[in-house]
Amino acid sequence: MNARVRVKFCGMTRADDVAAACALGVDAIGLVMTRRSRRFVPLDLAVSLRAAVPPFVAVVTLLLDDEPAWVHEIISRVAPDLLQFHGDEAAEHCTAFGRRYLKAVPMGGVADVPAYVRSHPQAAGFLLDSHAVGGQGGSGIAFDWTRVPRDMARPLLLAGGLHAGNVADAVRIAQPYAVDVSSGIESAPGIKCALKMRQFIQSLGRAHTDQGTIA
């Protein structure tokens, strides 16, 4: 690798956690805005959390087979930098909102990752998570990182079961564009732990140093 691995802290629900994450230098925070999630952020709270994010930190809103009217309302009120579609959404659905988007790849149910990537030619990147088709992320379970394809010419984000104790190995094996962590930095769903967040960033920093990347 010749560039640092970006990092997204997902499932943020509290302003203090957002502030702590941004102070640690994360590249993005994720707000889960599908109502079926334990980390669901109501719209008014999402607006206030978004307002607390400083410049040059991206805000990503996670959706899971949600109705178009809800997606439009999120775009209007929250103004996310990226939409992240985590369900069975077809490319036509994802592109209909006129926003750059990430598409989650359910590694628990997809055998041919390159084919899945080709089915979303306009996606800004792909988040490889450990869930099965129709499932949710944030499970704390990792998948086999050797399955991450190389030379895709598309940004691949690694998720699923990451924490301070394994992120360095994950980066070494998968060589992703970015890592995405939620349960691995929590004390409870949606409640982030300041110590775990700091340890995660420190471990990622050591991975950069070990591999000669630019921090």
Buried (B, 14 or more C-beta within 10 A) or exposed (E): BEEBBBBBBBBBBBBEBBBBBBEBEBBBBBBBBBEEBEBBBEEEBBBEBBEBBEEEBBBBBBBBEBEEEBBEEBBEEBEBBBBBBBBEBEBEBBBEBEBBBBBBBBBBEBEEBEEBBEEBEEBBBBBBBBBEEEBBBBBBEBBEBEEBBEEBEBBBBBBBBBBBEBBBBBBEBBBBBBBBBBBBBBEEBBEBBBEBBBBBBEBBBBBBEEBEBEE
